[in-house]
Amino acid sequence: MVENNLRWTHLSTIYLICYLLVVLSSIVNIHAQNGPIIPAIPTTTIPSVAPAIPTTTIPSVAPAIPTTTIPSVAPAIPTTTVTNVTAIPKSQDDILSYLDPVNYVGLLSNKTVPGTENTHGQCWYLSTPRPEDRKTIPNTNQPVSWNCSAGNFCMGPGKQVKCTAGFICPENSAQPIYCCPGYYCSEDAKEIHICPKGSFCSLGSVSPISCHYLAYCPEGSKNANRYYIAVIVLLAAFAIAILFAVKNKADRLKTAKYNRLLNEQKMRHEEMSLEPVKRTFDIEFENIGLVLPSGITVMKGVTGRLTHGRTCAIMGPSGAGKTTFVSLLTGKAKKTSGIIKVNGVKENLSAYRKLIGFVPQEDVMLRELTVREILVHSAMMRLPTEMDRAAKKQKVLETIRFLELSHVMDSIIGNEEQRGISGGQRKRVNIGMELVAEPSILFLDEPTSGLDSSTAFEVCTLLKNVAHKQGLTVAAVIHSPSPQAFETFDDFLLLGKGGRIIYFGPRDRALEYFNNLGYHCPPQESPADFMMEVASGKVNPSEGTDKDLFGAWENYSTGEKTTSYDSHIELDLDYEKTPTTFGEKIKFAFLSFHIPFMHLLQDIFHFLLDILLEFVDFIKRIAFCCMKDPIRDTPNGFVAFILLFKRACLQLYRNRTQFLLDQLLHLGCGAFISLAVSNFTYIGKAPIELCSITPVVISPACLMAKDTLQQVGTFMALGVTFAGISAGGSTFGYEKVVYWRDTAAGMRTIPYFFAKFIADIPRLVIAAAMFTCSFILFYPYRALIVELYLIILLAYLAAWTMGYFLSAIVTKEKLGLIGTGFALGWGLVLSGANPKLDEVVTNDSFMYLRWLWSISAPRWEIEAVYLKEINPRKWYEIHTSSLNNTYKFNDFPICLRNIGLISMGWAAAAFFAMKLTNRDKQK
């Protein structure tokens, strides 16, 4: 019932107009017959929400003049003069028959806006009834017309409403219309002009918008598809190609120089050898042990000695703790018992990490670089500062000759997709990265894995020559070596299950030792394989009874009682024994919880202590920057930054095709976003006088502007966030293992991080330019192109650093999926678009989450785009009332500042994530 009343009351307003026309025409007729009569001006009361139904009393002889009240918001009742009335309505039903809105609409005419005749009727307006139109009141055949001056509109006679900017109101306009596309109208809405050549004019334009020579815009253009941007992109690609050509020429000159130096070295030296190291180390260890927090013993009672000038092969079945033994010696893992002596002095071997070389099992290196570039960088970073640059280069060339890599010196390492050097050559490069640093100790983790027997023999022979000729202490974890490769080692350490020694001594006496125990190696079997089978329990002694190999070794060794130095919490708990009594069950349950918890606390303590010690060391390096490192004084942070920056540039800008394809990604992303927002714009509100008589169901749309500019910013921010996270994630994510290896060798994280970031700046700047060029391809922007580029550049900076952070905490396999969710979370949910920003500010349910929107870069990017896009538009409500979504015109500098601060925050988070995660792999 209420809905029907509302519908009737709104329609009654329109009916009233036609009704008053009939009443006034009756008055004029009486005046013509009986003399002059001055009629009272009828008024009606129209509430703010819905107009009241007018009440009319009609006498039997002549209609009474109704009395009504008109508020200021309602238009005045139009008046007109109609003659020769032939019929006077005598009842309310007769009057209502004239109040059909269709009758009022029939009085208006669609006419072409003067000056737009070449649009073939596409630019038209609603004209008031004109005498030449011969419009008559229905059922009366009485002509009706009224005038209206230009710049105003008149829904009825005698009442003019001024048109605002963005509309066009020619003379005798019954309603305002938006300025037609392809034309621009004066701000007073009186004149309309065709859009000049070189500009375009969209709906509601008050001035032509320049195409900026980026598009062909003939006269009368409605939009600007800037296809000339393709020319700019091609010119940019051509300029980049020229820069790459210059770089390649410089690389060729550098290659020729190194080849000349290598040939000179060959002429001076006949023998390929390296100079002996200046400092040698003998490593003694007693009762080395490791117990995991779960109580499982990984290593126990390992005692022995590694001597300089000798090579030691470390072997054992799977789970024997071979790699763990090397990690315990070097300090990568924290031992729970035992002592280590370096040259007879009890100290931690990690203090000499600048003199220790560790060759991992995988060939961890940057695959985009050449053999020479990798070895030169390693030498420059790790050799002492007192050694001049020429001597370091000479050291690199000596190592290349020694490793027999001269013919592939300028070949890239390569990977699964891009072919480079062979597997054996890559393994020699892996070893060469440590040899150029002149280490005194060299540990290797399965250097022969994945190699054929011939190549494995070459690698083992190389290690033997390094140890004998340079005096290095060499220990290598070996898996199933061939007899020839096994014979190159001087010493042999065989570990059994649980990390206990089965044999440790000279390799050539190992078979004799096992023969004495009753294990005889068949003549046709490899000694290494035979002893591995003995350690695995697959071979029985000749006596037929199993031997306690661990006890046998303890009896065979010196017999001296070793002392256990236990620094770990150990409780008497046998996990293999099942508790029987109630008391034992209680004890077992308590210890099962207590031991892991105590170990967890201990690990946290060691983690925090490790961070504190590194921080103290960092402060000491700053405070005593002029003091030399007593172990080896390597390049300072600034020199390291220069070296790391050069390596990063070589890595990023080596492949011209790949670089251009990367930029094509940003170009395509911007083009798709531009196409999606090509029809997004701002169209101002209709006049309130027009909306006051609009039916209820459409009045909200009439009273609101069509504002889709926020969606423009949302699409832009989302596209940039996706592209930026993808590009930024590749900076650190694909070389995380290289970073771990370099930091373990003494590289500092600060120069590395800043070097990679600054090397990324050209990529970032060009990516933002590519996105901007394609973004304005279809989108009719109003802001200055410099302003748009600045916003997009800062948006890329924020997204790039987000990619840094994600790549530091997740694996590269999961980076794509997590990066997508990250972009959707910040670019959509926390953008201020949905949920709306004003809802977030006013709704108490977001009280404790509002800070998330404050640290969201897309939220500020969207506001910055919105402010610069809406400001040039001339709709009257833009500059006379508050903006939507809590935005303010004065906040544009704040938006840019916040995006920059958020970017710095993500960069800092990425740095600390790199430092604080995977610390065991950085030692």
DRENTOR-251920 format. One record per residue (C-alpha): residue in one letter; x, z, y. Coordinates in steps of 0.2 Angstrom, whole numbers, plus 2048, in hexadecimal, padded with zeros to 3 digits. Example, Ala and Ser with C-alpha at 12.3 -4.5 7.8 and 13.67 -1.06 7.14 Angstrom:
BEGIN
A83E8277EA S8448247FB 
END
This chain:
BEGIN
M800800800 V80E80580C E8177F5808 N8087EA80C N8057F381C L8177F0821 R8167DE81D W8067DD827 T80D7E6836 H81C7DA837 L8117CB835 S8057D1842 T8137D084F I8147BD84D Y8017BC84C L8007C585D I8097B7866 C7FD7AA860 Y7EE7B6864 L7F47B9876 L7F57A7878 V7E37A5874 V7DD7B487E L7E67AE88E S7DF79D88C S7CE7A588B I7D27AE89C V7D779E8A4 N7C779689F I7BC7A48A6 H7C77A38B6 A7C37908B7 Q7B07938B6 N7AD7A38C0 G7BB7A48CC P7CC7AD8CC I7CE7BB8C1 I7DF7C48BF P7E17C98AD A7EA7D98A8 I7FB7D689F P7F87DB88D T8047E6885 T8077EC873 T8107FB86B I81D7F585F P827803856 S839802852 V8367FF840 A8267F683E P81A7F084B A8097F884B I7FA7EE847 P7F17E9858 T7E07EF85A T7D47E3863 T7C27E6868 I7B77D686B P7A67D8874 S7987CD870 V7997C3881 A7AB7C2886 P7BB7C987E A7C27D9886 I7D47D888B P7DE7E387F T7EA7F0886 T7FB7F387E T80C7FA881 I81C7F087F P82D7FA87D S83D7F3884 V8437ED873 A8357E1870 P8347D1879 A8277CF887 I8177C6882 P8187B4887 T80B7AC892 T80579A894 T7F779089B V7EC786891 T7DD77C898 N7CD775891 V7CA783884 T7BB77D879 A7B978C86E I7BA79E871 P7BD7AA862 K7AF7B6860 S7B57C1852 Q7C57C884B D7C57BC83D D7C47AE849 I7D37B5852 L7DD7B8843 S7DB7A683D Y7E67A184C L7F37AE848 D7FB7A5839 P80E7A583C V80E793836 N80478E845 Y812796850 V82078D847 G81677D849 L81777E85B L82B77D85A S83576D858 N845769850 K85076085C T86275A85D V86D764868 P87175A878 G882753876 T882753863 E879743860 N88673C855 T88374A848 H873740842 G869750844 Q87475C83C C87676684C W86476B851 Y85B77985A L84977F85B S84177986B T833781874 P823776875 R825768881 P81775E889 E81E74E881 D81D756870 R80A758873 K80A76986A T7F8771869 I7F1781864 P7EA77F852 N7D777E851 T7D577C864 N7DF76C868 Q7E5774878 P7F776E87D V80477C87F S81677C886 W82278888F N833786896 C84478F893 S85478D89D A865788894 G86F79788E N85F7A188A F8527A087C C83F7A387E M8357A786F G8267A687A P8227A188D G8287AC89B K8357B6891 Q8477B1891 V8557B9886 K8677B588A C8717AD87C T8827B4878 A8937AC873 G8937A3863 F88179C865 I87B78C86E C86B78D878 P86777C880 E85977B88D N84877F885 S84F789876 A84279386D Q84F79C862 P86279D863 I86D793856 Y87F795851 C88B78885A C88C77984E P89B776843 G8A676984B Y8A176F85C Y8A677D868 C89A785874 S89C78E884 E89B7A1884 D88B7A088E A884795881 K87F78888D E88B77A889 I891772878 H8A0767877 I8A775D868 C8B7764861 P8C675B867 K8D375285D G8E075D856 S8D476C855 F8C677284A C8B677B84E S8AD785840 L89B78C842 G899797852 S8A979185A V8AB79586D S8BC78C86F P8C577F864 I8D1786857 S8E277C857 C8E8774846 H8FA77884C Y900767846 L8FE76D834 A8EE762831 Y8E6752836 C8D7757841 P8CD749848 E8C074B855 G8B175684F S8BB75E841 K8B276D839 N8C1774830 A8D377082D N8DA76D81C R8EC76E820 Y8F3762814 Y90275F81F I909770819 A90E766809 V91B75E814 I92276E81A V923775809 L92C765803 L938767812 A93B77980D A93F7747FB F94B766802 A95477380C I95577F7FE A95C7717F3 I96976E800 L96E780800 F9707807ED A97A7707EE V9867787FA K9877887EF N98B77D7E0 K9997757E9 A9A07857ED D99F78B7DB R9A877B7D5 L9B677F7E1 K9B77917DB T9B778A7C9 A9C577E7CC K9CF78C7D4 Y9CE7987C5 N9D27897B9 R9E27867C4 L9E77997C2 L9E37997B0 N9EE7897AD E9FC7927B7 Q9FB7A17AD K9FC79779D MA0C78F7A3 RA147A07A7 HA0F7A9797 EA107A2786 EA087B177D M9F67B6780 S9F77C9782 L9F27D778D E9FD7E5795 P9FD7F678D V9F2803795 K9F980F7A1 R9F181E799 T9ED822787 F9E182E77F D9E183776E I9D083F76A E9CE84D75E F9BD854759 E9B986374E N9A8868746 I99E85B751 G98C85E74D L97A85A754 V96A86274F L95A85A756 P94C86475F S94286274F G94F86B745 I95685C73C T96985B73A V97084A740 M98284E73F K98C85D738 G99E862737 V9A685173C T9B985573F G9C7848742 R9D283F74E L9D282E757 T9E482975B H9E981C769 G9F080C763 R9E580C753 T9D480574E C9C7810745 A9B880873B I9A981473B M99D81072C G98F818723 P97E81571C S96F814727 G96B82572F A97D82B72D G97F82E740 K98C820743 T98681C755 T98182E758 F994833755 V99A827762 S98C82E76E L99284076B L9A483B76E T9A183277E G99483F785 K985833784 A97D840779 K97F85377A K98785A76B T98086B764 S99087175C G9A386D75B I9B086A768 I9B985A76E K9CB85A774 V9D384C77E N9E684B77C G9E585D776 V9DB864784 K9C9869781 E9BE86078D N9B085478E L9B484178B S9A783C798 A9B38427A6 Y9BD8327A2 R9AF8267A1 K9B781A7AD L9C58187A0 I9B9816791 G9B280578C F9A2805782 V99D7F477A P98A7F5775 Q9837ED765 E9797E176F D9827D577B V97C7DE78B M9807D279A L9787C87A7 R9747B779E E9737AD7AE L9857AF7B2 T9957A77AB V9A27AF7A1 R9AE7AF7B0 E9A27B77BC I99D7C57B0 L9AF7C97AC V9B47C87BF H9A67D47C4 S9AB7E07B6 A9BD7E07BC M9B97E27CE M9AD7F07CB R9B87FA7BF L9CA7F77C2 P9D38037CE T9D38007E1 E9E68007E2 M9E57F07D8 D9E47E17E4 R9D77D47E2 A9E37C77DC A9EA7D27CE K9D87D67C9 K9D57C37C7 Q9E57C17BE K9DF7CF7B2 V9CF7C57AF L9D87B57AB E9E37BE79F T9D47C5796 I9CC7B4795 R9DB7AD78D F9DD7BC781 L9CB7BA77C E9CD7A777A L9BF7A4786 S9C8798792 H9BE78878C V9AD791790 M9B379B79F D9A67927AB S99879179E I98979C7A1 I9857AA793 G9747A3790 N9657AA786 E9587A577A E950798787 Q96079278F R96F78D784 G97F795788 I98F79A77F S98F79E76C G98B7AF764 G99D7B3760 Q9A37AE772 R9957B9779 K99C7C776E R9AE7C4775 V9A77C4787 N99E7D5783 I9AF7DC77E G9B87D478C M9AC7DD799 E9B57ED793 L9C67E6791 V9C87DF7A3 A9C57F17A9 E9D57F77A0 P9CD805796 S9D781178C I9C9815780 L9BE807778 F9AE80B76E L9A47FD766 D9937FE75E E9927F1750 P99C7E3758 T99B7D8749 S9887D9747 G9807C8747 L9907BE745 D9967B4736 S9A57BB72C S9B27B0734 T9AC7B4746 A9AB7C7741 F9BD7C673B E9C37BE74B V9BA7CD755 C9C27DA74A T9D37D274C L9D17D275E L9CD7E575E K9DD7E8753 N9E87DE760 V9E07E776E A9E47F8767 H9F57F4761 K9FB7EA770 Q9F37F477E G9F3805776 L9E0808777 T9D681476C V9CA809763 A9BB80F759 A9AE803753 V99E806749 I99E7F873C H9907F2730 S9957E9720 P9A67E1725 S9AE7D471B P9BE7D9711 Q9C97D071E A9C07D872D F9C17E9725 E9D47E7722 T9D77E5735 F9D27F8738 D9DF806737 D9D4815734 F9C381772B L9B582472E L9A7824721 L99882E725 G98A833719 K97883971A G976847727 G986841731 R993849726 I9A4842722 I9A783A711 Y9B8833716 F9C3833726 G9D482C725 P9DF81D724 R9D580E71E D9E2809711 R9E181A708 A9CE81A707 L9CD8116F6 E9DB81D6EF Y9D082C6F4 F9C18266EC N9CA8216DC N9D08336DB L9BE8386DC G9B982D6CD Y9B281E6D8 H9BB80E6D3 C9B97FF6DD P9B77EF6D3 P9C47E26D7 Q9B77D56DC E9AD7E06E8 S9B17E36FA P9B87F46FD A9AD7F770C D99D7F3703 F9A37FE6F4 M9A680D6FF M99580A708 E98D80B6F7 V99681A6F2 A990822702 S97E81D6FF G97F8256ED K97D8146E4 V98D8166DA N9918236CD P9A282A6CA S9AB8266BA E9A98376B3 G9968356B4 T9928446BE D98E8436D0 K99A8496DD D9978536ED L99F8466F8 F99E852707 G9A68616FE A9B38556F7 W9B9850708 E9B986270E N9C58666FF Y9CF857702 S9D2859715 T9DE86671C G9D4875716 E9D587D727 K9C688772B T9BD87F739 T9B4889746 S9A288574C Y99F88575E D98C88575F S985883770 H97387F769 I96588B764 E96588C751 L958896747 D958899735 L94A88E730 D949883720 Y93D875723 E93E870711 K93988170A T926884709 P92189570E T9188A0701 T9148B1708 F9098B4717 G9188BB721 E9228AB71E K9138A0723 I9128AA734 K9258A8736 F925896732 A91689273E F91F89C74C L92F89474A S927883748 F921885759 H92F88F761 I93D88475C P937873764 F93187D773 M942885776 H94A874773 L93E86C780 L94387978D Q955877789 D95486478B I94A86679C F9588727A1 H96686679D F95C8577A5 L95B8617B5 L96D8677B4 D9738557B2 I9698507C1 L97085E7CB L98285B7C6 E9808487CB F97984D7DB V9878597DF D99384B7DA F98B8407E6 I98C84C7F4 K99E84F7F0 R9A283C7F1 I99A83B802 A9A384B808 F9B3846801 C9B2833803 C9C4831806 M9CA83B7F7 K9CF8307E8 D9C88337D6 P9D683A7CC I9D08317BC R9CF81F7C5 D9CA81B7D6 T9BE80D7D5 P9B68037E4 N9AB80E7F0 G99980C7F2 F99A7FE800 V9A67F37F6 A99B7F67E7 F98C7F07F1 I9957E07F6 L99A7DC7E4 L9897E07DD F9817D67EB K98B7C77E7 R9877C97D4 A9747CA7D8 C9757BA7E3 L97E7B17D5 Q9717B77C9 L9627B27D4 Y9677A27DD R9717997CF N96378F7C8 R95B7847D6 T94C77E7CB Q94878F7C5 F9487967D7 L93D7887DD L93178B7CF D93079D7D3 Q92B7997E5 L91E78C7DE L91679B7D6 H9137A37E7 L90E7937EF G9017907E1 C8FA7A27E2 G8F77A07F5 A8EF78F7F3 F8E27967E6 I8DF7A57F2 S8DC799801 L8D078F7F7 A8C679E7F2 V8C47A5804 S8C279480C N8B0798811 F8B27AA816 T8AF7AD828 Y8A67B8835 I8957B283C G88E7BD849 K87D7C784A A86D7BE84F P8667C585F I85C7D585E E84D7CD866 L84C7C1858 C84F7CE84A S8417D9851 I8347CD84A T83D7C983A P8347CE82A V83A7DE822 V8417D6813 I84E7CC81D S8507D782C P8607DF826 A8687CE824 C8637CA835 L86A7D983D M87B7D8834 A8897CC837 K88F7C1829 D8A07C9827 T8AB7C3818 L8BC7C6821 Q8C07D5817 Q8BE7CB807 V8CB7BF80E G8D77CE810 T8D37D47FE F8D67C37F6 M8E77C2800 A8ED7D37FC L8E87D17EA G8F17C17E8 V9017C77F1 T9017D77E6 F9007CD7D6 A90E7C17DB G9197CE7E3 I9187DA7D4 S91C7CC7C8 A92B7C67D2 G9317D87D7 G9307DE7C5 S93D7D17BF T94A7D87CB F94E7E77C0 G9427E67B1 Y94C7D87A9 E95D7DF7AB K95A7F27A7 V9667F2799 V9747EB7A4 Y9707F87B1 W9728067A3 R9827FE79D D98A7FD7AF T98580F7B4 A98C8157A4 A99C80D7A9 G99C8167BA M99180A7C5 R9878147D3 T9748107D4 I9738107E7 P97E8017EA Y9767F87DB F9647FB7E1 F9687F67F3 A9727E67EE K9637E07E3 F9577E47F0 I9607DB7FE A9647CC7F2 D9517CB7F0 I94D7C9802 P94F7B6803 R9437B57F4 L9377C07FC V9377B880D I9357A6806 A9287AC7FA A91E7B3809 A9207A3812 M91A799803 F90B7A4801 T9077A3814 C908790814 S8FC78E805 F8F179C80B I8ED79381B L8EA782812 F8D7784811 Y8D4795819 P8CE79282C Y8D97A0833 R8D77A6845 A8E67B2846 L8F77AC84B I9017A583D V9107B0841 E9047BF83F L8FE7BA82E Y90F7B7828 L9157C882E I9067D0824 I90A7C6815 L91C7CA816 L9197DC816 A90C7DB809 Y9197D27FE L9267E0802 A91A7ED7FC A9157E37EC W9287DF7E8 T92C7F27E9 M91D7F67DE G9257EA7D1 Y9367F37D3 F92D8047CF L9247FD7C0 S9337F47B9 A93C8057BA I93080F7AF V9298027A3 T9307F5797 K9317E379C E9257DF78D K9177EA795 L91B7E67A7 G90F7D77A8 L9007E17A2 I9047F17AC G9087E77BB T8F77DE7BA G8EE7EF7B9 F8F87F67C7 A8F47E77D2 L8E17E97CE G8E17FB7D2 W8EA7FB7E3 G8E37EA7E8 L8D17EC7E4 V8CC7FE7E0 L8D78067EE S8D67F77FA G8C77FE804 A8BC7F07FF N8B37F87F0 P8B08067F2 K8AE803804 L8BA80C80F D8AD81481A E8A581B80A V8B6822805 V8B882B816 T8A6832816 N8A2835804 D8A88477FF S8AA8417ED F8BA8387F3 M8C08487FC Y8CF84B7F0 L8D38387ED R8D38317FF W8E6833800 L8E78257F3 W8E08187FF S8EC81E80D I8FB81A802 S8F38097FC A8FC7FB804 P8EE7EE801 R8E27F980A W8ED7F781A E8F07E5817 I8DE7E1816 E8DB7EB826 A8E97E282F V8E27D082A Y8D17D582F L8D67DB840 K8E07CB844 E8D27C083D I8C47C8846 N8CC7CB857 P8CC7B985D R8B97B6859 K8AD7B8868 W89E7BF860 Y8977CC86C E8957DA860 I8A87D985B H8AE7E086B T89F7EB870 S89D7F5860 S8A77FE853 L8AF7F3845 N8AA7F4833 N8B37FE826 T8BA80B833 Y8C67FD839 K8CC7FE84B F8D57F1856 N8E37FD85B D8E8800849 F8F17F0846 P9027F7849 I8FE80683F C8F97FB830 L90A7F2831 R913803832 N90A80A823 I90D7FA818 G9207FC81C L92080F819 I91780C808 S9237FF803 M93280B807 G9288187FC W92780C7ED A9398077EF A93E81A7EF A93381D7E0 A93C80E7D7 F94D8157DB F9498267D4 A94181F7C5 M9508157C1 K95B8257C3 L9508327BA T94A8287AB N95582379C R96382E7A2 D96A82F791 K96D81C791 Q97681D7A2 K98482779B 
END
